[in-house]
């Protein structure tokens, strides 16, 4: 038997596994690195975060990614080079963290690398009949495995697409395994560049689990903050937006986009929610000269209303009372006080952070990919029934160090 297969078999037999989860989202902020100790699998999964760090992307890294990010026409050579480069970049970041944490690589069983999304194209968006749903993440797993000397699982979203999904949101799998609680209906709301949530029923019935993207969370706010204030990458603490007023005419025009009328569940990315998306609305309303505070206030309200309306859809289609639901938040949007204030106005639920469930909100997505890797190596079968967008599959391609 190949020595790498033998090693993988031994890892699968362990009572606990040390797995590093890597996550870099569409906001291009940087790489989240979570060293997790995971015991069990399936519904018996338990996780402890041993170390966590976010390595910010430099402006140079962001510039190189933006050359291909969410674009239909690109320099193909640059794209090929970038795939290898991001893999090496992430590997070096992992090595630096391990050195900082004084943890030798041989003590880590696996790396679970989400990669850097550069295109998300569900069929409803690309509208080309002969082609299926598509999504693409770069940062080659073989480069990570060779550079770190750690078995690496990567490219998780492709199996989801192959099994009939849109490649997102994948948080549902880890959400269900880690956070389901009998007797409590939970909404696990993640607000990164794009907002998504998982509904976890109090019954613990996997076939009743629901997951969807809702639309933009931070993406448009970040894009226009940088547009108006090039020295800023985001509206910290909503300082600018809180000085403005929501423009109802622009808000209505933005919400008129067909994406918001599309039935749930659905997924999306910056392929739709980009600079041009807002510019079209400003042009149609003849409000191109709106002030920065007013536009950012309006974009923040857009995020809040579309998130709330999606959650209300799930609530109305369940047999539960409103007070039976609790919302657990994660992602960068949890640090936006205006967004949170608006959500609390729109939704009569109790709000918490995933921190209250023992998982740092900033680390949650990286942890959930570590869970996916754990399931691929050591998990069994679980059945989400015929739920659209939640195929019952294991995910991730395996790369060996040699």
Secondary structure, DSSP 8 states (H G I E B T S, - for coil): --HHHHHHHHHHH-SEEEEEEEEE-TT--EEEEEEEEEES-GGG-EEEEEEEEEEE--HHHHHHHHTTTT-SS--HHHHHHHHHHHHHHHHHHHHHHHHHHT--GGG--EEEEEEEEEEEE-HHHH--TTS--EEEEES-HHHHHHHHTS-EEE-THHHHHHTTS-S---HHHHHHHHH-BTTBEEEEEEESSEEEEEEE-TT--GGG-EEEEEEESSHHHHHHHHHH-TT-SS-GGGTTGGGS---HHHHHHHHTSGGGGS-SS----TTTSSHHHHHHHHHHTT-TT--HHHHHHHHHHHHHHHHHHHHHHHHHTSSS-GGGEEEEEESGGGG-HHHHHHHHHH--SEEEEGGGGTS-TTTHHHHHHHHHHHHHHH------TT-TT-------EEE---
